[in-house]
Amino acid sequence: MGTLEGTVAFITGAARGQGRSHAVALAREGADIIAVDTTAKLDTIPYPLATAADPRPRPD
C-alpha cells in the first residue's frame, strides 16, 4: 500500500516533462490520477508541446 492510497491528484501538463514525472511518481505511491494536457499549438509557448503520438504515462 502506497503512502498516497485513497488520494486523488489533478495534474495539468501531464503528457510531458514535470507534469508527467509527477503523475507517474504520485501513481506509484498509490494516488489516483486525473491527468490533462493539450495538443493544441499555443503561440505564447516557445517549446514543443505534447502530441497525440506521445506515449501515455504508466507507473511501473
PDB file with SEQRES, HELIX, SHEET and CRYST1 records, atoms N, CA, C and O in Angstrom:
SEQRES   1 A   60  MET GLY THR LEU GLU GLY THR VAL ALA PHE ILE THR GLY          
SEQRES   2 A   60  ALA ALA ARG GLY GLN GLY ARG SER HIS ALA VAL ALA LEU          
SEQRES   3 A   60  ALA ARG GLU GLY ALA ASP ILE ILE ALA VAL ASP THR THR          
SEQRES   4 A   60  ALA LYS LEU ASP THR ILE PRO TYR PRO LEU ALA THR ALA          
SEQRES   5 A   60  ALA ASP PRO ARG PRO ARG PRO ASP                              
HELIX    1 AA1 GLY A   17  ARG A   28  1                                  12    
SHEET    1 AA1 2 VAL A   8  THR A  12  0                                        
SHEET    2 AA1 2 ASP A  32  VAL A  36  1                                        
CRYST1    1.000    1.000    1.000  90.00  90.00  90.00 P 1           1          
ATOM      1  N   MET A   1       0.850  -1.182   0.000  1.00  0.00           N  
ATOM      2  CA  MET A   1       0.000   0.000   0.000  1.00  0.00           C  
ATOM      3  C   MET A   1       0.891   1.238   0.000  1.00  0.00           C  
ATOM      4  O   MET A   1       1.810   1.345   0.811  1.00  0.00           O  
ATOM      5  N   GLY A   2       0.614   2.189  -0.925  1.00  0.00           N  
ATOM      6  CA  GLY A   2       1.390   3.404  -1.024  1.00  0.00           C  
ATOM      7  C   GLY A   2       0.988   4.434   0.008  1.00  0.00           C  
ATOM      8  O   GLY A   2      -0.071   4.342   0.628  1.00  0.00           O  
ATOM      9  N   THR A   3       1.844   5.406   0.178  1.00  0.00           N  
ATOM     10  CA  THR A   3       1.582   6.453   1.165  1.00  0.00           C  
ATOM     11  C   THR A   3       0.459   7.392   0.738  1.00  0.00           C  
ATOM     12  O   THR A   3      -0.067   8.133   1.569  1.00  0.00           O  
ATOM     13  N   LEU A   4       0.082   7.376  -0.535  1.00  0.00           N  
ATOM     14  CA  LEU A   4      -0.978   8.255  -1.033  1.00  0.00           C  
ATOM     15  C   LEU A   4      -2.250   7.498  -1.392  1.00  0.00           C  
ATOM     16  O   LEU A   4      -3.122   8.037  -2.073  1.00  0.00           O  
ATOM     17  N   GLU A   5      -2.358   6.266  -0.944  1.00  0.00           N  
ATOM     18  CA  GLU A   5      -3.543   5.454  -1.203  1.00  0.00           C  
ATOM     19  C   GLU A   5      -4.796   6.201  -0.736  1.00  0.00           C  
ATOM     20  O   GLU A   5      -4.844   6.705   0.386  1.00  0.00           O  
ATOM     21  N   GLY A   6      -5.811   6.267  -1.609  1.00  0.00           N  
ATOM     22  CA  GLY A   6      -7.059   6.942  -1.254  1.00  0.00           C  
ATOM     23  C   GLY A   6      -7.087   8.422  -1.567  1.00  0.00           C  
ATOM     24  O   GLY A   6      -8.067   9.099  -1.255  1.00  0.00           O  
ATOM     25  N   THR A   7      -6.020   8.947  -2.186  1.00  0.00           N  
ATOM     26  CA  THR A   7      -5.997  10.361  -2.575  1.00  0.00           C  
ATOM     27  C   THR A   7      -6.127  10.479  -4.087  1.00  0.00           C  
ATOM     28  O   THR A   7      -5.906   9.519  -4.825  1.00  0.00           O  
ATOM     29  N   VAL A   8      -6.490  11.676  -4.529  1.00  0.00           N  
ATOM     30  CA  VAL A   8      -6.616  11.965  -5.960  1.00  0.00           C  
ATOM     31  C   VAL A   8      -5.743  13.167  -6.275  1.00  0.00           C  
ATOM     32  O   VAL A   8      -5.783  14.172  -5.565  1.00  0.00           O  
ATOM     33  N   ALA A   9      -4.953  13.067  -7.341  1.00  0.00           N  
ATOM     34  CA  ALA A   9      -4.128  14.181  -7.800  1.00  0.00           C  
ATOM     35  C   ALA A   9      -4.628  14.635  -9.165  1.00  0.00           C  
ATOM     36  O   ALA A   9      -4.775  13.818 -10.074  1.00  0.00           O  
ATOM     37  N   PHE A  10      -4.889  15.929  -9.315  1.00  0.00           N  
ATOM     38  CA  PHE A  10      -5.285  16.520 -10.586  1.00  0.00           C  
ATOM     39  C   PHE A  10      -4.052  17.201 -11.150  1.00  0.00           C  
ATOM     40  O   PHE A  10      -3.538  18.148 -10.556  1.00  0.00           O  
ATOM     41  N   ILE A  11      -3.569  16.721 -12.303  1.00  0.00           N  
ATOM     42  CA  ILE A  11      -2.300  17.198 -12.851  1.00  0.00           C  
ATOM     43  C   ILE A  11      -2.520  17.761 -14.245  1.00  0.00           C  
ATOM     44  O   ILE A  11      -3.035  17.077 -15.129  1.00  0.00           O  
ATOM     45  N   THR A  12      -2.126  19.016 -14.431  1.00  0.00           N  
ATOM     46  CA  THR A  12      -2.173  19.630 -15.753  1.00  0.00           C  
ATOM     47  C   THR A  12      -0.791  19.510 -16.388  1.00  0.00           C  
ATOM     48  O   THR A  12       0.216  19.422 -15.687  1.00  0.00           O  
ATOM     49  N   GLY A  13      -0.751  19.505 -17.703  1.00  0.00           N  
ATOM     50  CA  GLY A  13       0.519  19.353 -18.407  1.00  0.00           C  
ATOM     51  C   GLY A  13       1.108  17.970 -18.204  1.00  0.00           C  
ATOM     52  O   GLY A  13       2.327  17.818 -18.112  1.00  0.00           O  
ATOM     53  N   ALA A  14       0.260  16.972 -18.135  1.00  0.00           N  
ATOM     54  CA  ALA A  14       0.690  15.634 -17.738  1.00  0.00           C  
ATOM     55  C   ALA A  14       1.294  14.794 -18.861  1.00  0.00           C  
ATOM     56  O   ALA A  14       1.730  13.671 -18.605  1.00  0.00           O  
ATOM     57  N   ALA A  15       1.334  15.292 -20.082  1.00  0.00           N  
ATOM     58  CA  ALA A  15       1.848  14.480 -21.187  1.00  0.00           C  
ATOM     59  C   ALA A  15       3.366  14.443 -21.244  1.00  0.00           C  
ATOM     60  O   ALA A  15       3.940  13.489 -21.770  1.00  0.00           O  
ATOM     61  N   ARG A  16       4.017  15.454 -20.718  1.00  0.00           N  
ATOM     62  CA  ARG A  16       5.480  15.547 -20.816  1.00  0.00           C  
ATOM     63  C   ARG A  16       6.078  16.192 -19.587  1.00  0.00           C  
ATOM     64  O   ARG A  16       5.376  16.758 -18.749  1.00  0.00           O  
ATOM     65  N   GLY A  17       7.375  16.093 -19.502  1.00  0.00           N  
ATOM     66  CA  GLY A  17       8.157  16.851 -18.527  1.00  0.00           C  
ATOM     67  C   GLY A  17       7.749  16.648 -17.085  1.00  0.00           C  
ATOM     68  O   GLY A  17       7.472  15.531 -16.647  1.00  0.00           O  
ATOM     69  N   GLN A  18       7.718  17.773 -16.341  1.00  0.00           N  
ATOM     70  CA  GLN A  18       7.437  17.706 -14.911  1.00  0.00           C  
ATOM     71  C   GLN A  18       6.048  17.155 -14.621  1.00  0.00           C  
ATOM     72  O   GLN A  18       5.876  16.369 -13.690  1.00  0.00           O  
ATOM     73  N   GLY A  19       5.056  17.559 -15.408  1.00  0.00           N  
ATOM     74  CA  GLY A  19       3.701  17.055 -15.183  1.00  0.00           C  
ATOM     75  C   GLY A  19       3.650  15.543 -15.285  1.00  0.00           C  
ATOM     76  O   GLY A  19       3.035  14.878 -14.451  1.00  0.00           O  
ATOM     77  N   ARG A  20       4.287  15.007 -16.294  1.00  0.00           N  
ATOM     78  CA  ARG A  20       4.309  13.554 -16.479  1.00  0.00           C  
ATOM     79  C   ARG A  20       5.058  12.867 -15.350  1.00  0.00           C  
ATOM     80  O   ARG A  20       4.588  11.866 -14.811  1.00  0.00           O  
ATOM     81  N   SER A  21       6.217  13.396 -14.992  1.00  0.00           N  
ATOM     82  CA  SER A  21       7.002  12.747 -13.933  1.00  0.00           C  
ATOM     83  C   SER A  21       6.269  12.791 -12.599  1.00  0.00           C  
ATOM     84  O   SER A  21       6.344  11.841 -11.820  1.00  0.00           O  
ATOM     85  N   HIS A  22       5.562  13.888 -12.328  1.00  0.00           N  
ATOM     86  CA  HIS A  22       4.786  13.966 -11.084  1.00  0.00           C  
ATOM     87  C   HIS A  22       3.624  12.974 -11.103  1.00  0.00           C  
ATOM     88  O   HIS A  22       3.343  12.323 -10.097  1.00  0.00           O  
ATOM     89  N   ALA A  23       2.955  12.861 -12.242  1.00  0.00           N  
ATOM     90  CA  ALA A  23       1.843  11.915 -12.348  1.00  0.00           C  
ATOM     91  C   ALA A  23       2.308  10.490 -12.090  1.00  0.00           C  
ATOM     92  O   ALA A  23       1.662   9.747 -11.351  1.00  0.00           O  
ATOM     93  N   VAL A  24       3.416  10.109 -12.691  1.00  0.00           N  
ATOM     94  CA  VAL A  24       3.942   8.753 -12.521  1.00  0.00           C  
ATOM     95  C   VAL A  24       4.374   8.526 -11.070  1.00  0.00           C  
ATOM     96  O   VAL A  24       4.077   7.481 -10.491  1.00  0.00           O  
ATOM     97  N   ALA A  25       5.070   9.499 -10.485  1.00  0.00           N  
ATOM     98  CA  ALA A  25       5.541   9.350  -9.107  1.00  0.00           C  
ATOM     99  C   ALA A  25       4.373   9.233  -8.129  1.00  0.00           C  
ATOM    100  O   ALA A  25       4.399   8.397  -7.226  1.00  0.00           O  
ATOM    101  N   LEU A  26       3.355  10.064  -8.307  1.00  0.00           N  
ATOM    102  CA  LEU A  26       2.200  10.013  -7.405  1.00  0.00           C  
ATOM    103  C   LEU A  26       1.427   8.704  -7.573  1.00  0.00           C  
ATOM    104  O   LEU A  26       0.952   8.131  -6.592  1.00  0.00           O  
ATOM    105  N   ALA A  27       1.303   8.237  -8.805  1.00  0.00           N  
ATOM    106  CA  ALA A  27       0.624   6.964  -9.048  1.00  0.00           C  
ATOM    107  C   ALA A  27       1.377   5.810  -8.396  1.00  0.00           C  
ATOM    108  O   ALA A  27       0.758   4.895  -7.854  1.00  0.00           O  
ATOM    109  N   ARG A  28       2.687   5.847  -8.445  1.00  0.00           N  
ATOM    110  CA  ARG A  28       3.493   4.799  -7.801  1.00  0.00           C  
ATOM    111  C   ARG A  28       3.257   4.761  -6.295  1.00  0.00           C  
ATOM    112  O   ARG A  28       3.368   3.709  -5.667  1.00  0.00           O  
ATOM    113  N   GLU A  29       2.933   5.915  -5.725  1.00  0.00           N  
ATOM    114  CA  GLU A  29       2.659   5.983  -4.288  1.00  0.00           C  
ATOM    115  C   GLU A  29       1.204   5.674  -3.959  1.00  0.00           C  
ATOM    116  O   GLU A  29       0.812   5.737  -2.793  1.00  0.00           O  
ATOM    117  N   GLY A  30       0.393   5.342  -4.968  1.00  0.00           N  
ATOM    118  CA  GLY A  30      -0.966   4.897  -4.722  1.00  0.00           C  
ATOM    119  C   GLY A  30      -2.057   5.904  -5.015  1.00  0.00           C  
ATOM    120  O   GLY A  30      -3.235   5.586  -4.851  1.00  0.00           O  
ATOM    121  N   ALA A  31      -1.705   7.122  -5.447  1.00  0.00           N  
ATOM    122  CA  ALA A  31      -2.722   8.131  -5.742  1.00  0.00           C  
ATOM    123  C   ALA A  31      -3.462   7.790  -7.034  1.00  0.00           C  
ATOM    124  O   ALA A  31      -2.880   7.244  -7.971  1.00  0.00           O  
ATOM    125  N   ASP A  32      -4.742   8.118  -7.068  1.00  0.00           N  
ATOM    126  CA  ASP A  32      -5.494   8.069  -8.316  1.00  0.00           C  
ATOM    127  C   ASP A  32      -5.183   9.363  -9.056  1.00  0.00           C  
ATOM    128  O   ASP A  32      -5.123  10.426  -8.439  1.00  0.00           O  
ATOM    129  N   ILE A  33      -4.985   9.290 -10.365  1.00  0.00           N  
ATOM    130  CA  ILE A  33      -4.533  10.440 -11.141  1.00  0.00           C  
ATOM    131  C   ILE A  33      -5.613  10.890 -12.112  1.00  0.00           C  
ATOM    132  O   ILE A  33      -6.197  10.081 -12.833  1.00  0.00           O  
ATOM    133  N   ILE A  34      -5.867  12.193 -12.119  1.00  0.00           N  
ATOM    134  CA  ILE A  34      -6.635  12.836 -13.181  1.00  0.00           C  
ATOM    135  C   ILE A  34      -5.616  13.675 -13.933  1.00  0.00           C  
ATOM    136  O   ILE A  34      -5.104  14.659 -13.400  1.00  0.00           O  
ATOM    137  N   ALA A  35      -5.318  13.290 -15.170  1.00  0.00           N  
ATOM    138  CA  ALA A  35      -4.258  13.935 -15.943  1.00  0.00           C  
ATOM    139  C   ALA A  35      -4.842  14.608 -17.179  1.00  0.00           C  
ATOM    140  O   ALA A  35      -5.615  14.000 -17.920  1.00  0.00           O  
ATOM    141  N   VAL A  36      -4.472  15.859 -17.397  1.00  0.00           N  
ATOM    142  CA  VAL A  36      -4.931  16.582 -18.581  1.00  0.00           C  
ATOM    143  C   VAL A  36      -3.757  17.266 -19.265  1.00  0.00           C  
ATOM    144  O   VAL A  36      -2.754  17.597 -18.631  1.00  0.00           O  
ATOM    145  N   ASP A  37      -3.900  17.469 -20.559  1.00  0.00           N  
ATOM    146  CA  ASP A  37      -2.922  18.196 -21.364  1.00  0.00           C  
ATOM    147  C   ASP A  37      -3.616  18.583 -22.656  1.00  0.00           C  
ATOM    148  O   ASP A  37      -4.779  18.241 -22.869  1.00  0.00           O  
ATOM    149  N   THR A  38      -2.918  19.284 -23.501  1.00  0.00           N  
ATOM    150  CA  THR A  38      -3.479  19.677 -24.791  1.00  0.00           C  
ATOM    151  C   THR A  38      -2.459  19.417 -25.884  1.00  0.00           C  
ATOM    152  O   THR A  38      -1.252  19.442 -25.644  1.00  0.00           O  
ATOM    153  N   THR A  39      -2.951  19.169 -27.076  1.00  0.00           N  
ATOM    154  CA  THR A  39      -2.065  19.048 -28.235  1.00  0.00           C  
ATOM    155  C   THR A  39      -2.170  20.282 -29.128  1.00  0.00           C  
ATOM    156  O   THR A  39      -1.557  20.340 -30.194  1.00  0.00           O  
ATOM    157  N   ALA A  40      -2.951  21.267 -28.685  1.00  0.00           N  
ATOM    158  CA  ALA A  40      -3.118  22.498 -29.469  1.00  0.00           C  
ATOM    159  C   ALA A  40      -1.850  23.343 -29.411  1.00  0.00           C  
ATOM    160  O   ALA A  40      -1.192  23.413 -28.373  1.00  0.00           O  
ATOM    161  N   LYS A  41      -1.515  23.976 -30.513  1.00  0.00           N  
ATOM    162  CA  LYS A  41      -0.367  24.879 -30.539  1.00  0.00           C  
ATOM    163  C   LYS A  41      -0.755  26.170 -29.839  1.00  0.00           C  
ATOM    164  O   LYS A  41      -1.807  26.746 -30.115  1.00  0.00           O  
ATOM    165  N   LEU A  42       0.104  26.622 -28.931  1.00  0.00           N  
ATOM    166  CA  LEU A  42      -0.123  27.859 -28.207  1.00  0.00           C  
ATOM    167  C   LEU A  42       0.983  28.837 -28.581  1.00  0.00           C  
ATOM    168  O   LEU A  42       2.161  28.543 -28.374  1.00  0.00           O  
ATOM    169  N   ASP A  43       0.629  29.976 -29.121  1.00  0.00           N  
ATOM    170  CA  ASP A  43       1.621  30.943 -29.586  1.00  0.00           C  
ATOM    171  C   ASP A  43       2.487  31.500 -28.466  1.00  0.00           C  
ATOM    172  O   ASP A  43       3.594  31.969 -28.730  1.00  0.00           O  
ATOM    173  N   THR A  44       2.021  31.463 -27.239  1.00  0.00           N  
ATOM    174  CA  THR A  44       2.775  32.031 -26.122  1.00  0.00           C  
ATOM    175  C   THR A  44       3.806  31.076 -25.532  1.00  0.00           C  
ATOM    176  O   THR A  44       4.575  31.460 -24.651  1.00  0.00           O  
ATOM    177  N   ILE A  45       3.826  29.825 -26.018  1.00  0.00           N  
ATOM    178  CA  ILE A  45       4.783  28.836 -25.507  1.00  0.00           C  
ATOM    179  C   ILE A  45       5.784  28.505 -26.605  1.00  0.00           C  
ATOM    180  O   ILE A  45       5.407  27.960 -27.643  1.00  0.00           O  
ATOM    181  N   PRO A  46       7.079  28.835 -26.383  1.00  0.00           N  
ATOM    182  CA  PRO A  46       8.077  28.702 -27.444  1.00  0.00           C  
ATOM    183  C   PRO A  46       8.653  27.303 -27.642  1.00  0.00           C  
ATOM    184  O   PRO A  46       9.433  27.105 -28.574  1.00  0.00           O  
ATOM    185  N   TYR A  47       8.310  26.345 -26.822  1.00  0.00           N  
ATOM    186  CA  TYR A  47       8.883  24.998 -26.938  1.00  0.00           C  
ATOM    187  C   TYR A  47       7.818  24.019 -27.425  1.00  0.00           C  
ATOM    188  O   TYR A  47       6.626  24.313 -27.342  1.00  0.00           O  
ATOM    189  N   PRO A  48       8.237  22.860 -27.933  1.00  0.00           N  
ATOM    190  CA  PRO A  48       7.268  21.886 -28.456  1.00  0.00           C  
ATOM    191  C   PRO A  48       6.359  21.348 -27.348  1.00  0.00           C  
ATOM    192  O   PRO A  48       6.816  21.009 -26.256  1.00  0.00           O  
ATOM    193  N   LEU A  49       5.089  21.282 -27.650  1.00  0.00           N  
ATOM    194  CA  LEU A  49       4.122  20.740 -26.702  1.00  0.00           C  
ATOM    195  C   LEU A  49       3.894  19.262 -26.977  1.00  0.00           C  
ATOM    196  O   LEU A  49       4.448  18.699 -27.922  1.00  0.00           O  
ATOM    197  N   ALA A  50       3.092  18.657 -26.159  1.00  0.00           N  
ATOM    198  CA  ALA A  50       2.759  17.246 -26.320  1.00  0.00           C  
ATOM    199  C   ALA A  50       2.061  17.025 -27.653  1.00  0.00           C  
ATOM    200  O   ALA A  50       1.448  17.934 -28.213  1.00  0.00           O  
ATOM    201  N   THR A  51       2.167  15.813 -28.140  1.00  0.00           N  
ATOM    202  CA  THR A  51       1.446  15.429 -29.350  1.00  0.00           C  
ATOM    203  C   THR A  51       0.584  14.206 -29.037  1.00  0.00           C  
ATOM    204  O   THR A  51       0.806  13.519 -28.039  1.00  0.00           O  
ATOM    205  N   ALA A  52      -0.377  13.947 -29.877  1.00  0.00           N  
ATOM    206  CA  ALA A  52      -1.234  12.786 -29.686  1.00  0.00           C  
ATOM    207  C   ALA A  52      -0.420  11.485 -29.799  1.00  0.00           C  
ATOM    208  O   ALA A  52      -0.857  10.446 -29.302  1.00  0.00           O  
ATOM    209  N   ALA A  53       0.742  11.527 -30.437  1.00  0.00           N  
ATOM    210  CA  ALA A  53       1.566  10.331 -30.604  1.00  0.00           C  
ATOM    211  C   ALA A  53       2.430  10.033 -29.382  1.00  0.00           C  
ATOM    212  O   ALA A  53       3.026   8.957 -29.313  1.00  0.00           O  
ATOM    213  N   ASP A  54       2.519  10.941 -28.422  1.00  0.00           N  
ATOM    214  CA  ASP A  54       3.325  10.704 -27.222  1.00  0.00           C  
ATOM    215  C   ASP A  54       2.751   9.538 -26.424  1.00  0.00           C  
ATOM    216  O   ASP A  54       1.532   9.396 -26.325  1.00  0.00           O  
ATOM    217  N   PRO A  55       3.624   8.701 -25.851  1.00  0.00           N  
ATOM    218  CA  PRO A  55       3.123   7.579 -25.057  1.00  0.00           C  
ATOM    219  C   PRO A  55       2.461   8.064 -23.771  1.00  0.00           C  
ATOM    220  O   PRO A  55       2.824   9.105 -23.224  1.00  0.00           O  
ATOM    221  N   ARG A  56       1.494   7.297 -23.305  1.00  0.00           N  
ATOM    222  CA  ARG A  56       0.808   7.625 -22.048  1.00  0.00           C  
ATOM    223  C   ARG A  56       1.697   7.234 -20.877  1.00  0.00           C  
ATOM    224  O   ARG A  56       2.372   6.205 -20.922  1.00  0.00           O  
ATOM    225  N   PRO A  57       1.701   8.058 -19.820  1.00  0.00           N  
ATOM    226  CA  PRO A  57       2.487   7.670 -18.645  1.00  0.00           C  
ATOM    227  C   PRO A  57       1.880   6.446 -17.965  1.00  0.00           C  
ATOM    228  O   PRO A  57       0.663   6.369 -17.793  1.00  0.00           O  
ATOM    229  N   ARG A  58       2.704   5.513 -17.587  1.00  0.00           N  
ATOM    230  CA  ARG A  58       2.252   4.313 -16.868  1.00  0.00           C  
ATOM    231  C   ARG A  58       3.191   4.053 -15.710  1.00  0.00           C  
ATOM    232  O   ARG A  58       4.407   4.002 -15.898  1.00  0.00           O  
ATOM    233  N   PRO A  59       2.651   3.888 -14.520  1.00  0.00           N  
ATOM    234  CA  PRO A  59       3.543   3.551 -13.388  1.00  0.00           C  
ATOM    235  C   PRO A  59       4.110   2.148 -13.573  1.00  0.00           C  
ATOM    236  O   PRO A  59       3.437   1.258 -14.093  1.00  0.00           O  
ATOM    237  N   ASP A  60       5.331   1.967 -13.150  1.00  0.00           N  
ATOM    238  CA  ASP A  60       5.970   0.648 -13.240  1.00  0.00           C  
ATOM    239  C   ASP A  60       5.418  -0.300 -12.213  1.00  0.00           C  
ATOM    240  O   ASP A  60       5.842  -1.454 -12.146  1.00  0.00           O  
TER     241      ASP A  60                                                      
END                                                                             
